[in-house]
């Protein structure tokens, strides 16, 4: 049952570590200090990147849900579960780091702005997904439920993304505008740092996802053995 760690995954671990070190160095040493907000603006690079990974993973879970419903292959359920778990963590990081940024920008840790409200709703939707799965013992039924849930739950993700473009909000528009209270125009170095951070966090997601899928595969094999022994 034990699986040898692929060499490619070990290489990816090292590449991810190097990218994270480089991205951190760019955030604190390469990107210029923002004139108004000062050092706290550097949280922005991690905040945007974490939010991006959260949305990326929720999208991956929806794709895995479609694949499971079409094929019935339980491995897609493992992949969907892995994507949701990782994205929940990164989306939570985005919410917390956004609050750290908001304190000096908006003079409050939290406000029920449309973007913030929809982000919390997304987090709760997928947290409920994990809890509801625990109440379903039969693997195939649990997988079908998970697949349908991730498809329906994903509707909340684009709603969150476009909320700052459709609704009255104080949240700055990062891509396609600089509006919003606390918004700022990015210099070329800021843009380079932001896109490098986005790339780095995307690689980090792939690395963590690969590890989590391997763990989920082993957990599924253990569950199959347990069900056989129970018969």
C-alpha positions, 0 to 999 in steps of 0.5 A: 500500500505504501507508495514511493514518493515520485522523483518529480514531486521531490523536484517540485518541492525544491522548486516550490521552496526556491520560488517562495524564497524568491517571492518573499524577497521580491515582496520585501526587497524588490517591490517599492514601498507604497507612499501612503500605506507603507509597509502594510501594503506588502500584505497585498501580494500574499493576499491576492495570491492566496485568494487566487489559489483559493478560487483556482482550487475551487474551480479544480474541484468543480472540474473533478466533480464533472469528471466523477459524474461522467466516469464514476472513477473514485479517484476524481472524488479524491482529487476534488476533496484535495482541491477543496481542503487546500483552497479552504486554507488559502481562502481563509489566509486571504480573508485574514490578510485582507483584514490586516490590510484593511485596518490602516486602509479603512480604519477597521478590521472588518466591514460587510462590504460586498466582496468581503461578505461574498468571500465569507459565504464562499468559505462557509459553503465549502466548510459545510461541504467537508462537514456534510461529507462526514455524515455519509458513510457509503463511498459512492453516495458520498462521492456523488454528493461531493461532485454535485455540491462542488458544482453548485458551490462553485457558482459562489466563486465567480460571484465573489470575483465580479462583486467589486465590478457590479456592486457599490464597494470600497474594495479596490479593483486589482485587475482592470482598475484602481478604484475603491477606498484604499486603492493604489496605482501599481508601479512596474516593480509592484506589478512584476512582484504581484504576478511573480507571487501569483505564479509562485502560489500557483506552483505551491498549490500544485505541489500541495495538491499532489501531496494531498491526492497521494494521501487521499489515495492511501486513505481511500485504500484503507477505507476499502480494506475496512469495508471489506473486513466489515462485510 
